[in-house]
């Protein structure tokens, strides 16, 4: 596979392009309509952005991220919804996205990054550890009745 990937920020008005990738990421757990509704609310907050990786104009990977400022972490980026199409895995695309993201974060005066990774995602955990992330604590969630 040749490496002619284009990486760029996805404009807000094109952000719905990530929905099919996010559906795959979540193994179809959420419908496209639910994800579109959630994405609309997220974009209204103004602190979410998304990197797109394209091969010959086709979106093959994405990495959403939040620019946040927390008391314990300072100004930082938080990658979210990181996904690479199966046919493109192990081609260095995750590395490409993270290098781009970390350079961008430094350019806007972020002092670091934090990430959440599902417990069962051993490959993801190893990826983040290779990128220099260390466990800090537990990410816990409580769902109210839906």
C-alpha positions, 0 to 999 in steps of 0.5 A: 500500500503506497503512503500518499495519505492526506491529513487535515482538520475536517471542517465542521460542515463536513464532520458528518463524514466521520459517522460511518467510521464511528459506527464501525468503531462502536460495532454498530451499537449506536445508529447513524441518527443517534450519532448525528444528533450527538455530533451536532450537540458536540459541535455546538460546544466549540471545543471538539475538532477532528482529524481526517486521513484521506486516501485518494479523497476517501476518508479512511481514518479519523481522530476526534479530539477535545481541547480542554483545560482541567485543574489537574492536567492544564491545557491539553488535547484529548483524542476521542473516536480514533479509528482506522479502516481495517484495510489500512491498519498497521500502515502507520496511520495511527502514528501519523494522526498522533504526530499531527495532533501532538504538533497541533496541540503544542502550536496552541500551547497545550502542555500534554494529552490524555486519553480514555481507552476501553478496558477490553482494547488491548491493542489500543492500550499498547498503542497509547503506551507506545505513544508515552501515555501512562495510566493515571486512574480509572475512567468510570461511567454511570448511565441513567435510564435511557 
